């Protein structure tokens, strides 16, 4: 079995999934970013499928860019421009080609956190 990558976003300020948040996945090769996928979170704050499916899964350095500003504006939480958080990049490594990697984002207008989930 080969691995795969999933993500989801929770709005910790409102205590609910962050629906409608655009996410882009890149693979890094040196200083070059190669776009692999663009998705938007569903009503459960997740993407409808793995953001990096088993067929495309390989070890390497990746970056998820969460368009937090677009979500915060749409949900009425943005405040004044410029936003404190707009694009939130999370760069991480995948070393185990057979593992499931889950990289969630816990988001509020003024902070965020992430971890390797299950």
N, C-alpha and C positions, 0 to 999 in steps of 0.2 A: 504494500500500500504506500502511495506517495502522500505527502502532506498537502496542506492547503491553508489559506489565510482568510480569516473572517474579522469583522469589526462591528461595533455598534456604538451609539452615542446616547448618553443619558443626560438630561437637563437637570442638574442638581439644584438649581435655583427654584425650579417649578416642580421638581419631584416627579418627572415623567420622561418617557422616551423623547428624543429630539427628532421629530419627523420632518422630512423635507430638507435635510442638510446635505449639500453636495460634498463628495469626497473624490479625490484623485489619488491613484496609486502610481508611484514611480519606482523603477529599479535604478540604482546608481552604479555606474561604471566609471570609476575615477571621479572626475568632476562633472560628468555628463549624467543628466537625468533623462530616463527613457520612460515616457508615459505608457502604462500598461492598461489602465482601466479608469473609467469615470462612472460613478454611481451616485444615487441619492438615497438617503435613508427612508425607509417605509414608516408606517404608523407605529411600529414597534421599535423604531430607532436603529434598525438593522438594514443591511442591504438584502435584496431579494435572493441573492446567491452569493457564494464565496467571492470576495473581491479579487482573489487570486486562486483560481480553481486548480484542482490536482493536476490537470494536464499541462499547466504552465508553471508549476511550482518547482523552483530550484533554489538552493542556498545562495545567499548574497546579501547585499545591503539594499534596503527598501525605504521608501518614505511615503507615508500617508499624509495628505494635506486635507485637512478638514476646513471647509469654508464656514467657519463659525459666525462671521459677520453677517453673511446672508441669512443664516438661521436666526440670529439674534434680532436682526431687523424685522424679519417676517413674524417673529413671535412677540414683538413690541418691547424687547429688552435691551435694545441697542444703546440708548442714550445718545449723547452728542458725538458728532464726528470730530476728530478721528476716533474710531472705536478703540477701546483698550485691547480687545482681541478681535482680529479679523481672520486671517488665514492661520491655522494652527498646524505646523508641520511636526510629525513624529517620525524620526529616523530610527531604524532598528535593524538588527541582523537576524537572518534566518540561517541556522547552521545545520539543522536536522531535517533532511529531505523527506523523512517519513512522519514528521510530527504535524499536528494541527496547531497553528499559531493563531491566537485571538488577541487583537489589540483594540481594546475599547477606549473611548474617550468619555470622561466625566467632565461636563462643561457647565460653567456659569458665566455671566457677563464679565467677571473680573478674575477668573481663574479656571484652571483645568488640571486634570491629572490623568495618568494612564498607567497601565500595568500589563503584564502578560497574563491573559485570562485563559480559561479552559473551554 
